[in-house]
Amino acid sequence: MQQMTLAARPVGAPKDSDFALVEKPLPIPAEGEVLVRLHAFSLDPYMRGRMDDAKSYAAPVPIGGVMEAGGVGEVIASQSPHFTVGDMAFGMFGWASHGCLPANQMRKLDDTLPTSTALGVLGMPGFTGWYGLTQLGRPKAGETLVVAAATGPVGSMVGQMAKARGLRTVAIAGGADKCALALEKFGFDAAIDHHAHENASSLRKAIAEAAPKGIDIYFENVGGKVFEAVLPLMNTFGRIPVCGMISGYNAGALGGGAVAEGPDRLPVLWRSILVKQMSVNGFIISNHYDEYPTFLKEVAPLVATGQLAYLEDIVEGLENAPRAFMGLLEGRNIGKQIVKLT
Ligand code: NDP
């Protein structure tokens, strides 16, 4: 079997030499374990954090350790009564051709839907968008929502769920093609290309035009320039589910809580939260899986009937995973980034 391991901790953006492809003998499942041949695995922004040795909500990948990932594949050997050879399953198998896990850490897949959906629209990212919007965004018809990384699996779920609940939806996306997708495929009411705006005040003007009644929910995926642009446009009693801030992931040390030198802008932020009485809620989706069955019950039928759109960006081959991951951090992916294994 093959595995992609962490060879070095990146300084800034990851590069080829931070990864190493290794060959290993195929594991033999012990009592209660299941061996899977992977068909695909997921690349997600959180994996950049796992490459750093900074204190965070999850332990880093050790040097020489297998890069973490959720994957889907076919059971090829089982020492558990819960799985038989040929079953399709999801588990955290890592960036690898095969994986062996205890059966209680795996989930059998519904074979009526493409298995890749368990990595995106019906997997962790889709669930993140649904949970953050419905539980923390508390959307109400007639309100306005803004989300960036809008054509990705989190943002596209947030946009479609908000639209279905009667909100005006404004997408922020990187480039004209992604803006067109946001409008045409995901039904956003407006889409703004953040690359077309050099600074936050120019971007703010464009967002203000697209959100003439102000912003009630800003679903935070990216931080940086977009957050700067949005903050003054928030309405009283606005909600900000803080999901991610990908614009800072390559800065590394931010994960440890370090604050960069510079003018103290904290009073502006706290004052905005105070006077507008906003709710700002950070969340880590792995702590909310008790809600996952509710999510699947609501959303799986929408995917099956085509009422909910999703987009996947497939790259083939384990050896191409590092480049695809680097692209994801720079916005080169168009839709959910998946690595397919042949
Ligand atoms: P995407 O597939 O949407 O990929 C990331 C996208 O982020 C890129 O395609 C790019 O889109 C955008 N981006 C990258 N750099 C910047 C930048 N500097 N400024 C603005 N946008 C940028 O990712 P996901 O949908 O999987 O994840 C979205 C966010 O949700 C991430 O921050 C992720 O970490 C977070 N997340 C949080 C979870 C939690 O438990 N809290 C769980 C899952 C995800 P574009 O080209 O359109 O700008």
Residues whose N, C-alpha, C, O or C-beta is under 5 A from the ligand:
A	BS01	NDP	P45 Y46 P125 T128 A149 A150 G152 P153 V154 G155 I172 A173 G174 K178 N221 V222 V242 C243 G244 M245 I246 S247 F283 I284 I285 S286 L328 L329 E330 G331 R332 N333 G335 K336
